[in-house]
Amino acid sequence: MNGTVALVTGGSRGIGAATALRLAEDGMDVAVTYVRDAEAAAAVVGRIEALGRRALAVRADAGDAARAAGAVEETVRHLGRIDVLVNNAGVGVLGPLDTLGVAEVDRLLAVNVRGVFLASQAAAARMGTGGRIITIGSCMAQRVPGPGGTLYAMGKAALIGLNKALARELGGRGITANLVHPGPVDTDMNPADGPYAGPQAAMTALGRFGTAREVAATVSFLAGGDAGYVTGAEFSVDGGHAA
């Protein structure tokens, strides 16, 4: 992957940070986006540069239509190209159906669906043969184990259709599109020792949380040369949550 460039949205922490670092270990130069925590983004950039790769932090809220696409342009401007887009940025909105208002619906769809579409659109316009678009979905797009997840599951399920359509749209140009569905993953937003961790772990066949590095490993495969004939597919990294 030497000489290739990836953009990982929401790459300052959690799955995004682990993915950015894994792609840098694979030999890629990597840009990451962040919204508020410039210090965390700078730390990821520093770790990528310590691996001998170029890195860039871009402040961009995926819910801002101009910035969702603009992050791609900044990546190309500073790093020279874009070969891999990892649509990782997202928000989680959970709660009973009758408590969710229009503002929550609009915010979730703006970040989790519209932002993914616009970043993919911008990246596809800049990619050549061998380009990769990899989107982070959710186990809740495949199985909703209880109440309270209506809005979040709807947004993540929309990515299934988008991914299949991108694969058809871009296949003729040699660009692949794939979707990764993480299950419960140990991050600062959803720690494996948190108050709701026990029930989540129990919903998996393996009975445990996953790690961000385990999700990043699947992204690494899809970004690499061995996955050139894989497109329009979904990969569950969920410990058997959907089993």
PyMOL commands that set and color helices and strands:
alter all, ss='L'
color gray80, all
select helices_A, chain A and resi 14-25+38-50+65-79+97-99+102-126+139-141+150-173+197-202+212-223+225-227
alter helices_A, ss='H'
color red, helices_A
select strands_A, chain A and resi 5-8+29-34+55-59+84-87+132-136+176-182+233-237
alter strands_A, ss='S'
color yellow, strands_A
deselect
rebuild
show_as cartoon
